[in-house]
Amino acid sequence: MARKLSHDEISENRSTLETLDKINRLPVYVVADNIRSSYNVGSLFRTSDGAQIEKLYLCGYTPAPPKKEILKTALGATDSVPWEKVDNAVDIVKKLKSEGVKICSLELTDSSIPHYTVKPDIFPLCLVIGNEISGVNSELVELSDFTMEIPQYGIKQSLNVSVAYGISIFDLRRIYDISRQ
């Protein structure tokens, strides 16, 4: 029978702020473009810490720390996730692309692939996520090497941006980890 681990037992196997430079980060840069909700941004930070992404870019009017709503939801992850506030998402995507990073938008398109079918040769990767209402803007979709979607089976056609990000980033983490075994 399973036994729930104590907080101390869980902490024994976790990185600390002092040891973060020694961990193997997931080679994924995340561009969060025009996210409206500070709570969603806090959730992006917390999930990014859990997956140990390379860097989070907060673009456009996406709120940035130290907003109290972000800090409340992030639970300290604003200190453990490398991040940068950038005015224009297109500029950072073009820069990453010029450095050989593949670009993927998490968006429904006429050629998007299910998130679980991504191949391990896509790393390093930039994952672009967009606005809660309008999604990823068309110019960023056009700059993408491919688009990825999370299949929907109900009457709604999308998930909350932070939930969709959580599903996709941990699937990318799984794919990356398996490829390194």
HELIX and SHEET records of a PDB file:
HELIX    1   1 HIS A    7  GLU A   12  1                                   6    
HELIX    2   2 LEU A   20  LYS A   22  5                                   3    
HELIX    3   3 SER A   38  ALA A   51  1                                  14    
HELIX    4   4 LYS A   68  ALA A   74  1                                   7    
HELIX    5   5 ALA A   89  SER A   98  1                                  10    
HELIX    6   6 HIS A  115  THR A  117  5                                   3    
HELIX    7   7 PRO A  120  ILE A  122  5                                   3    
HELIX    8   8 SER A  138  LEU A  143  1                                   6    
HELIX    9   9 VAL A  161  SER A  179  1                                  19    
SHEET    1   A 7 TRP A  83  VAL A  86  0                                        
SHEET    2   A 7 ILE A  53  CYS A  59  1                                        
SHEET    3   A 7 LEU A  26  ASP A  33  1                                        
SHEET    4   A 7 LEU A 125  ILE A 129  1                                        
SHEET    5   A 7 LYS A 102  LEU A 106  1                                        
SHEET    6   A 7 PHE A 146  GLU A 149  1                                        
SHEET    7   A 7 ILE A 113  PRO A 114  1                                        
END                                                                             
